[in-house]
Amino acid sequence: MSYLYLSLAILSEVVATSFLKASEGFTRTGPTAIMALGYGAAFYCLSLALRDIPTGIAYAIWSGAGIVMITLIAWSVRGERLDAPALVGMALIVAGVVVMNLFSRSAGH
């Protein structure tokens, strides 16, 4: 169940971050409200996930998945471009999260 909470936390954070730009410095009420609710839900779900998942592992998964998902949204929705070093960097982040989860005793499996 903890990984379900972590997944919900990640999705909520990705939604919130996507609406952060749309809030235009908190000047647009709708996007600002969605952003605030998203971050609130994200941290609540993360707090539930941290009952069983070590903080470092949860945060590595959170940040790695968040970076990739936000980047995909920025690329597909906003047309933002990525160069080769950015793609390599993201691949290294994902590889690090995979290594931590597969081989680290800290992962709590």
C-alpha positions in Angstrom: 0.0 0.0 0.0 2.9 2.4 0.7 4.0 2.3 -2.9 0.5 3.1 -4.0 0.6 6.2 -1.7 4.0 7.1 -3.1 2.6 6.8 -6.7 -0.4 9.1 -5.7 2.1 11.5 -4.2 4.1 11.6 -7.4 1.1 12.1 -9.6 -0.3 14.8 -7.4 3.1 16.6 -7.4 3.3 16.4 -11.2 -0.2 17.9 -11.6 0.7 20.6 -9.1 4.0 21.5 -10.8 2.3 21.5 -14.2 -0.2 24.1 -12.9 2.5 26.1 -11.1 3.5 27.6 -14.5 -0.1 28.1 -15.5 -0.7 30.1 -12.3 1.4 32.9 -13.7 2.9 33.9 -10.3 -0.3 33.0 -8.4 -2.3 35.6 -10.4 -4.7 33.1 -11.9 -7.1 31.7 -9.4 -8.0 28.3 -11.0 -4.5 27.1 -11.7 -3.3 28.4 -8.3 -6.0 26.4 -6.5 -5.2 23.2 -8.5 -1.6 23.7 -7.7 -2.2 24.2 -4.0 -4.5 21.2 -3.8 -2.0 19.1 -5.7 0.9 19.9 -3.4 -1.3 19.3 -0.3 -2.4 15.9 -1.6 1.2 15.1 -2.7 2.7 15.8 0.8 -0.2 14.0 2.5 0.3 10.9 0.4 4.0 11.1 0.8 3.6 11.2 4.6 1.6 8.0 4.4 4.1 6.3 2.2 6.9 7.2 4.6 5.3 5.0 7.2 6.9 2.0 5.5 9.3 3.3 2.8 12.7 4.7 4.0 12.8 8.5 3.4 15.8 8.4 1.1 14.3 5.7 -1.1 10.9 7.3 -1.3 12.5 10.7 -2.2 14.7 9.1 -4.8 11.7 7.5 -6.5 9.7 10.7 -6.0 12.3 13.0 -7.6 13.3 10.6 -10.4 9.8 9.9 -11.5 8.8 13.6 -11.1 11.7 14.8 -13.2 10.9 12.4 -16.0 7.1 13.0 -16.0 7.4 16.8 -15.8 9.9 16.8 -18.6 7.6 14.7 -20.8 4.7 17.1 -20.1 6.8 20.1 -20.8 8.0 18.5 -24.1 4.6 17.2 -25.2 2.3 20.1 -24.0 4.5 23.2 -24.1 6.9 22.2 -26.9 10.0 22.6 -24.7 13.1 21.0 -26.1 15.7 18.8 -24.5 19.3 18.4 -25.7 21.5 15.3 -25.4 23.1 16.2 -22.1 19.6 16.7 -20.5 18.4 13.3 -21.8 21.6 11.6 -20.6 21.2 13.2 -17.2 17.6 12.1 -16.9 18.7 8.5 -17.9 21.3 8.6 -15.1 18.7 9.7 -12.6 16.4 6.9 -13.6 19.3 4.4 -13.5 20.2 5.5 -10.0 16.6 5.0 -8.8 16.5 1.6 -10.3 19.9 0.6 -8.8 18.8 1.8 -5.4 15.5 -0.2 -5.6 17.1 -3.4 -6.9 20.3 -3.6 -5.0 20.2 -1.4 -1.9 19.4 -3.0 1.4 18.0 0.4 2.4 15.0 -0.1 0.0 13.3 -2.3 2.7 12.2 -5.1 0.4 
